[in-house]
Amino acid sequence: MSIAANVVIAVIALLHLWFLILEMFLWTRPSGRRAFGTTAEFAEQSKALAANQGLYNGFLAAGLVWGLCLGSGGAGFSVKVFFLACVLIAGIFGGLTASRKILWIQALPALVALVLIHLT
């Protein structure tokens, strides 16, 4: 179960790294606008906000990787739980305020990972 939990956590970290790239570097480009359903005008006006949001996603990814590097017990467990809880809360908030699909893309994987690491 520990391997499954770590795989899910690694996938979540990679997703958040991808969110960082989309929000910080691709926000105003066609691929970024397509991913978030924004217009060129909106993307240009909101690029500083998106970059800030991307940076936060990068911190979440870094925290999850840190937890993976620390291992399964003690500090590794605590770091993983903390950052997964942050991802879950952010996903719930985003799902309620921005787009329901955030619940499935961000919150649900974090919940699955939290359940898996508590089962090990």
TIGU-50792 format. One record per residue (C-alpha): y, x, z; residue number from 1. Coordinates in pm, 1 decimal. Example, Ala and Ser with C-alpha at 12.3 -4.5 7.8 and 13.67 -1.06 7.14 Angstrom:
{{-450.0, 1230.0, 780.0}, 1}
{{-106.0, 1367.0, 714.0}, 2}
END
This chain:
{{0.0, 0.0, 0.0}, 1}
{{228.5, 294.6, 67.8}, 2}
{{196.8, 410.7, -292.6}, 3}
{{279.9, 62.7, -421.6}, 4}
{{583.9, 44.6, -193.7}, 5}
{{706.0, 385.1, -308.4}, 6}
{{658.5, 292.1, -674.5}, 7}
{{862.9, -25.4, -628.4}, 8}
{{1131.7, 170.2, -441.1}, 9}
{{1144.2, 430.8, -718.7}, 10}
{{1183.7, 155.1, -979.5}, 11}
{{1466.9, 1.1, -775.9}, 12}
{{1635.7, 342.2, -751.6}, 13}
{{1605.9, 386.7, -1129.2}, 14}
{{1749.4, 38.0, -1185.0}, 15}
{{2050.1, 122.6, -971.3}, 16}
{{2095.3, 450.0, -1153.6}, 17}
{{2095.2, 248.0, -1478.6}, 18}
{{2353.1, 8.3, -1326.6}, 19}
{{2568.7, 313.6, -1245.5}, 20}
{{2550.5, 428.2, -1608.0}, 21}
{{2627.3, 80.7, -1742.7}, 22}
{{2920.2, 21.7, -1508.9}, 23}
{{3074.4, 368.5, -1503.8}, 24}
{{3018.0, 493.7, -1857.6}, 25}
{{2920.9, 204.0, -2085.2}, 26}
{{3135.1, -78.1, -1944.5}, 27}
{{3379.6, -91.5, -2237.0}, 28}
{{3122.1, -9.5, -2506.6}, 29}
{{2926.3, -276.3, -2694.3}, 30}
{{2604.1, -210.7, -2498.9}, 31}
{{2781.7, -247.6, -2164.1}, 32}
{{2971.3, -556.9, -2271.7}, 33}
{{2649.2, -710.1, -2403.7}, 34}
{{2463.9, -637.7, -2076.8}, 35}
{{2729.6, -813.9, -1870.9}, 36}
{{2847.4, -1069.0, -2127.1}, 37}
{{3210.0, -953.6, -2124.6}, 38}
{{3475.6, -939.9, -2391.0}, 39}
{{3640.1, -616.2, -2501.2}, 40}
{{3966.6, -728.6, -2342.4}, 41}
{{3807.3, -814.3, -2007.3}, 42}
{{3605.6, -491.0, -2006.9}, 43}
{{3917.4, -284.5, -2067.1}, 44}
{{4110.3, -464.7, -1791.7}, 45}
{{3829.4, -436.2, -1538.2}, 46}
{{3691.8, -88.2, -1613.3}, 47}
{{3823.9, 65.5, -1289.6}, 48}
{{3659.2, -208.4, -1083.4}, 49}
{{3333.9, -168.1, -1275.9}, 50}
{{3337.5, 209.0, -1224.3}, 51}
{{3381.8, 155.9, -850.6}, 52}
{{3092.3, -88.0, -850.6}, 53}
{{2882.3, 161.6, -1045.8}, 54}
{{2952.7, 430.5, -790.6}, 55}
{{2823.0, 204.6, -513.2}, 56}
{{2506.8, 143.5, -714.9}, 57}
{{2469.2, 519.6, -741.3}, 58}
{{2490.6, 550.2, -363.4}, 59}
{{2215.6, 289.3, -328.3}, 60}
{{1996.6, 483.0, -572.6}, 61}
{{2065.0, 809.9, -387.6}, 62}
{{1977.9, 652.4, -53.7}, 63}
{{1649.5, 517.9, -185.9}, 64}
{{1557.2, 856.3, -335.6}, 65}
{{1649.9, 1018.7, -3.2}, 66}
{{1414.4, 779.9, 175.0}, 67}
{{1136.2, 861.1, -71.2}, 68}
{{1191.3, 1234.1, -14.1}, 69}
{{1168.6, 1188.9, 363.0}, 70}
{{822.1, 1033.2, 336.7}, 71}
{{655.5, 727.8, 482.4}, 72}
{{704.7, 764.2, 856.8}, 73}
{{992.3, 797.9, 1096.3}, 74}
{{1321.9, 872.9, 926.2}, 75}
{{1182.5, 801.7, 578.6}, 76}
{{1080.8, 451.5, 681.4}, 77}
{{1417.5, 385.1, 846.7}, 78}
{{1621.0, 515.3, 552.6}, 79}
{{1417.3, 308.0, 306.0}, 80}
{{1454.9, -7.0, 515.1}, 81}
{{1830.4, 45.4, 549.6}, 82}
{{1895.2, 99.3, 179.1}, 83}
{{1655.4, -175.5, 70.6}, 84}
{{1833.7, -413.3, 308.8}, 85}
{{2165.4, -309.8, 150.4}, 86}
{{2022.8, -377.6, -197.1}, 87}
{{1882.6, -712.8, -82.7}, 88}
{{2211.4, -825.2, 73.1}, 89}
{{2410.5, -710.7, -230.8}, 90}
{{2163.6, -891.3, -457.4}, 91}
{{2188.4, -1214.2, -260.8}, 92}
{{2568.1, -1196.2, -255.6}, 93}
{{2582.3, -1119.3, -627.9}, 94}
{{2336.0, -1397.3, -702.2}, 95}
{{2545.1, -1649.6, -512.9}, 96}
{{2884.8, -1537.2, -638.9}, 97}
{{2841.4, -1379.7, -983.3}, 98}
{{2513.8, -1460.0, -1160.5}, 99}
{{2184.8, -1612.5, -1049.5}, 100}
{{1991.2, -1352.4, -1248.6}, 101}
{{2103.1, -1089.7, -994.0}, 102}
{{1870.4, -1260.3, -746.3}, 103}
{{1573.4, -1178.3, -970.8}, 104}
{{1685.6, -835.6, -1093.0}, 105}
{{1816.0, -693.6, -764.7}, 106}
{{1730.9, -904.8, -460.7}, 107}
{{1368.2, -995.4, -535.5}, 108}
{{1248.9, -636.6, -600.7}, 109}
{{1418.0, -523.7, -277.6}, 110}
{{1246.8, -803.3, -85.9}, 111}
{{910.2, -710.4, -239.1}, 112}
{{961.0, -345.0, -143.4}, 113}
{{1060.1, -439.9, 212.4}, 114}
{{745.7, -649.7, 248.9}, 115}
{{530.0, -370.3, 106.1}, 116}
{{664.8, -98.9, 336.1}, 117}
{{621.2, -324.5, 637.3}, 118}
{{257.5, -385.0, 540.3}, 119}
{{177.5, -11.9, 541.7}, 120}
END
